[in-house]
Amino acid sequence: MDLRQGTLKWSLPAVRHSVDSLAISPDGNVLAAGCREASSYIGLFDGGSGRVLGRLGGNSGYAVAMTFT
């Protein structure tokens, strides 16, 4: 969302179930989204364009809280 313009810049790709948590990197360049699907994963997205940067899998449960350090 561009708050100055009041316009949507991009949105997350559709997920079948839900996004349970979000975290934004301190510099705003990366958005992490904890997605609940058949196998839970954390999706990494470019904060400016929404481009998919990667996907972290292997979680044994849902990511209900995240933070960048």
C-alpha positions as a LaTeX table, in Angstrom:
\begin{tabular}{lrrr}
\hline
Residue & $x$ (\AA) & $y$ (\AA) & $z$ (\AA) \\
\hline
Met1 & 0.00 & 0.00 & 0.00 \\
Asp2 & 1.32 & 3.41 & $-0.93$ \\
Leu3 & 0.03 & 5.52 & 1.95 \\
Arg4 & 0.84 & 8.81 & 0.25 \\
Gln5 & $-1.07$ & 7.91 & $-2.91$ \\
Gly6 & $-3.69$ & 5.74 & $-1.23$ \\
Thr7 & $-3.15$ & 3.00 & $-3.81$ \\
Leu8 & $-2.40$ & $-0.69$ & $-3.60$ \\
Lys9 & 1.10 & $-1.42$ & $-4.93$ \\
Trp10 & 0.86 & $-5.22$ & $-4.86$ \\
Ser11 & $-0.79$ & $-8.07$ & $-2.98$ \\
Leu12 & 0.34 & $-11.49$ & $-1.82$ \\
Pro13 & $-0.22$ & $-14.36$ & $-4.23$ \\
Ala14 & $-3.32$ & $-16.35$ & $-3.38$ \\
Val15 & $-2.90$ & $-19.01$ & $-0.73$ \\
Arg16 & $-5.46$ & $-21.74$ & $-0.27$ \\
His17 & $-5.92$ & $-21.45$ & 3.49 \\
Ser18 & $-4.57$ & $-18.45$ & 5.40 \\
Val19 & $-1.71$ & $-16.14$ & 6.21 \\
Asp20 & $-1.24$ & $-16.40$ & 9.97 \\
Ser21 & 1.61 & $-13.95$ & 10.52 \\
Leu22 & 3.52 & $-11.18$ & 8.80 \\
Ala23 & 6.87 & $-9.56$ & 9.47 \\
Ile24 & 8.57 & $-6.69$ & 7.65 \\
Ser25 & 12.35 & $-6.37$ & 7.65 \\
Pro26 & 13.71 & $-3.26$ & 9.40 \\
Asp27 & 14.67 & $-1.70$ & 6.05 \\
Gly28 & 11.27 & $-2.55$ & 4.51 \\
Asn29 & 12.84 & $-4.58$ & 1.71 \\
Val30 & 11.50 & $-8.02$ & 2.68 \\
Leu31 & 8.07 & $-9.20$ & 3.80 \\
Ala32 & 7.80 & $-12.62$ & 5.44 \\
Ala33 & 4.38 & $-14.29$ & 5.51 \\
Gly34 & 3.58 & $-17.41$ & 7.54 \\
Cys35 & 1.23 & $-19.36$ & 5.27 \\
Arg36 & $-0.98$ & $-22.27$ & 6.33 \\
Glu37 & $-1.33$ & $-24.78$ & 3.52 \\
Ala38 & $-1.09$ & $-28.56$ & 3.35 \\
Ser39 & 2.48 & $-28.05$ & 4.60 \\
Ser40 & 3.14 & $-24.79$ & 6.42 \\
Tyr41 & 5.80 & $-22.48$ & 5.05 \\
Ile42 & 7.13 & $-18.96$ & 5.30 \\
Gly43 & 7.01 & $-17.03$ & 2.05 \\
Leu44 & 9.57 & $-14.26$ & 1.46 \\
Phe45 & 8.58 & $-11.35$ & $-0.79$ \\
Asp46 & 10.25 & $-8.20$ & $-2.09$ \\
Gly47 & 8.77 & $-5.32$ & $-0.08$ \\
Gly48 & 8.68 & $-2.96$ & $-3.05$ \\
Ser49 & 7.43 & $-5.14$ & $-5.87$ \\
Gly50 & 5.89 & $-8.20$ & $-4.20$ \\
Arg51 & 8.17 & $-10.51$ & $-6.20$ \\
Val52 & 8.62 & $-13.91$ & $-4.57$ \\
Leu53 & 12.13 & $-14.15$ & $-3.11$ \\
Gly54 & 11.88 & $-17.62$ & $-1.65$ \\
Arg55 & 10.03 & $-20.07$ & 0.51 \\
Leu56 & 11.17 & $-21.55$ & 3.82 \\
Gly57 & 9.70 & $-24.97$ & 4.47 \\
Gly58 & 10.25 & $-27.80$ & 6.88 \\
Asn59 & 8.16 & $-26.28$ & 9.64 \\
Ser60 & 6.48 & $-28.70$ & 12.00 \\
Gly61 & 3.71 & $-26.24$ & 12.86 \\
Tyr62 & 2.25 & $-22.89$ & 11.93 \\
Ala63 & 4.27 & $-19.67$ & 12.13 \\
Val64 & 1.94 & $-17.61$ & 14.29 \\
Ala65 & 4.52 & $-14.94$ & 15.17 \\
Met66 & 7.70 & $-13.80$ & 13.41 \\
Thr67 & 10.26 & $-11.04$ & 13.64 \\
Phe68 & 13.41 & $-10.00$ & 11.85 \\
Thr69 & 16.60 & $-9.51$ & 13.86 \\
\hline
\end{tabular}
